[in-house]
């Protein structure tokens, strides 16, 4: 078994078609069939169900796919680290960011990591709440920044910081006249919320809070990032209600205090304690 064989299996598991998988790997279809047969012989289990009409993963194949992806990812990381000449072996850190986690605390942590590992490439990747567990265990990302209630069971996590929920309105909005804004004050205004399909936990919690306040929110538009929300508020599309770090400024937007105070607890989340993760945790 080698990395070429594992890569071929991953392609076949994702395509579920020998012809497309072979083309993706740059080999012939008979060679792809031969690689799979050799792999199944090596590990002693059937990884795929094959008929004249379809190809599907067996239970063993689904389990093996996760390990194969990790093996290939780790090998790729080792190669890139060697090529980059990273003396500490940490050539990259990929951070998954859930909507609303674009906060100065995260930026300061990344700055400290970059200072400790100037050769390391840091990549921020937008992820959905429902993908946190899969993205971490598959190695797609090294760590995630997420709201505490959105963290799947079985993952490691450490408290990162608190950010208060605030109301965002277009400059000159009538709500600016209030000392603070309550949930009830938002009734009747079009609200800008995260896309429910991508951030179901945040969305459903918001609907629960407004239900307790006695109203059903009027959803003006779904957004995928905090930048989207701020731009829509500035344009007058609706009222935003999101975690906002005190002192934030955005042209054309007023940030209003909300009562009662509700704070989002953000946490650093990880599945595998690799060198990059260990180093990041050491900065807390």
N, C-alpha and C positions, 0 to 999 in steps of 0.2 A: 504494500500500500504506500502511495506517495502523494505529494500535493497535487500533481496533475490528475491523478485518479479521483481525489476528493473534489477538486474543482469541477471535473466532469460530472460527478454525481450531483453536486449542488446545481449545476446548470440543468441537468435532467430533472431533478426534483422540482425546480422552479418552472421549467417549460412543460414538463409532462408530455414531451414529444421528442422522439429520438432524432428526427431530422433537424428540428430547430436547435436542439441542444448541441448536436454535432456541428452545425454551422456556427453557433456561438463560440464553440471551443476551437474551431478551425481544424476539425478532423472529419473523417468520413463517418457515415452512419454505422457501417460494420465495425469500425474501430470503437465507436461509442458503445455498441452492444458488447463488444469484447471487454472493454474496461469495466462495465457494470458486472458482467459475469465473473470476472477475476476478483472484483471487490466483494461480491456476495460469497464467492468461494473462500476468500481470505478470512472473512468474519463469521462465516457459517450460518448466515440467516438471509432470508429473502427481503430485499429492500423495496422492490417494486412489484406490483401486479401488472402483468403485461398481457393484453389480448389484441386481437386484430383491430379493435376499435378504439381502445383507450389505454392509457398508462396512468397508474395511481400509486401512491405511496402506501406501503404496509405500515402497521403500527411501529415495527422496528425501524422502518425507513424514516418515519417522522422523528423518532427519537435520535437516530443517527445524524439526521440533517443538522440539528442544532450543534452537535459536537463537531461535525465537519466544518461548519461555518466558522466556529471558534478557532479550530486548528489552522484554517487558511488565513483568518484574520491575524492570528498571532504570528504566523510565519511572515506575512506581509509586513507587519509592524517591525519585526526583527530586521528584515531586509532594508526597510526605509530608515530605520535607526542607524544601521551600519552605513548606508549611503550618505546619510546626513552627518555622520561623524559625531553623533550625540554621545558624549563621554559617559553620561549616566544611563544610557540606553532608553531614555524617554524622548522619542522623537515627535510624539503628537498627543494631544488631549482633546477629545471631542465631547462637548457639553451640550446636552439636550435641554432646551429652554421651553417651558410651558408658558402660554400667554400670561402676561403680568409679571413674569420673573425678571424682566429687564430692569434691574434695580442697581443703584450704586454699590450696594454691598457685594453683589456678584462681580461687578467691575473691579472693585478693590481686591477681591480674592484672586481674580484672574491676573491682576497686576503683580501681586505678590508671587504667584506661581511663575509668571513670566520672568520676574527678577531672579528667582531661584533657578530657572531653566531657560535662559535666553535663547538657546538653540531650538527649543521645542515649539512646534506649530500648534496653536490653539484654534479650534474651529467651534463656532456656536451653531447649533442646528435646531431649527424649530420642530417641536414634536407635539403631538396631541396627547391628552391625558390617557386615552385608552392604549397608547403605544409605549408608555413608560417601561413597563416590565419587559416586553418583547425587545425593545431597543437596547436595554441594558444587558439582558441575558444573552442576546445574540452577538454582542460586541459592536453593534452599530454605533453606540455612544459609550463613553467611559463612565460618565456621571450625568445625572439629571438635576435640574433645579425645579422643584415642584411645591405646590401647596400641600400641607401635611395630610389633609383628608383625601388627596388624590393619589397617595402613595400605595401601590399594591402590597399585599401581605407577602412576607418572605424576603423583602429587600432590606438592605442596610440603609440607615439614614441618620443624619446629624443636623441639629437645628442651626439655621443660618441667620435668621433675622425675622423681625416683624415689620409689616407695612400696613398702615391704617386704610380702611376703605374710605373713599372720598367721592364726592359728586363733581363731575366736570360739566361745565356749561359754556355755551358761546358767550364771549364778552358782551356785557349789556343785558344778559338774561335777567328776567324778573326774580329768579331765585337768589341772585346776588344780594338782594336786600335783606335776606335772612341772616341772623347770627350763626345759625347752623341749620342743616337740612335733615329732616327725619325721613323714615321710610314712607310715611303717609304723605309727605310733601311731594313725593315723586309720582303719586297717582295722577293719571291723566296726561303725563308727558311721555312722548316717544322715547324709548330707552335703547341705547346701543349696548349690545351684549355679545359675548363670545359665541361663535358658532356652536350650537348644541351637539352637532355630529362630531365635532372635534374636541370640545371641552364639556362633556355632559355633566361632570360633577359640579363644576362651577355654575353652569347654567341651572341645574336642578336645585342647587342650594339657593341660588338667587330667587327662583320661583317660590321656594318654600318661605323665604324671608318676607317676600311681598304678600304671600297668602296670609301669613301671620299678621301682617299690617292691614289686611282687609281689602286688597285690590289685586287685579291681574295686570301685570305690566304690558304696555303696548310696545311690542318690539319693532323698532324703527329699521334696524339693519344688523346683520351678523358680521362680526369682524374676527380676524385671525391673529392680530398683534395689537399691542398697546399703541404703536404708532398709528395704526389704522383708526383706532378708537379716537385718539386725539385729533386726527385730521378730520374725522367725521363730525366731532363736536365743534371744532373751529368753523366748519362749513355750515353749521346750523341744522345738521340732519337730525340730531336728537340730543338727549342728555346721557352722559356717560356715568357709570357707577363702577368704579374699579379701584384696586389697591394703588395708591399714589404716594410716593415718598414725599415727605414734607419738603417744601422749597422748590418743587418742580415748577418750571416755567415752560409754557408753550404759546406761541403767538396766537392771539384770538381766543384763548381758552382761560376761563377762571376756575380755579380749584377751590371747592367749598368744603368746609368741615361737616362731617356727618355725625349725627347723634341718634341713638346711643353708639358709642365707639365700638367698632368691630375691627379686629386686626387679623390679617392673614399671616400665618406662620409659614415661612419658607424653609425648606430643608434641602440639604445636599443628599442625593440618593445614589446608591451604587449597588451592583450585584457581585462583581468580582474585584477583589483587592489586588489590582495590578500595581506596577511600580508608580505609574502616573497618579493613580488614586491614592496610594499611600503617601506620596509626596504632598498631594493636595490636602489630605487630612492633617498632615503635620503642620500646616500653616494656620490651623484654627487656634 
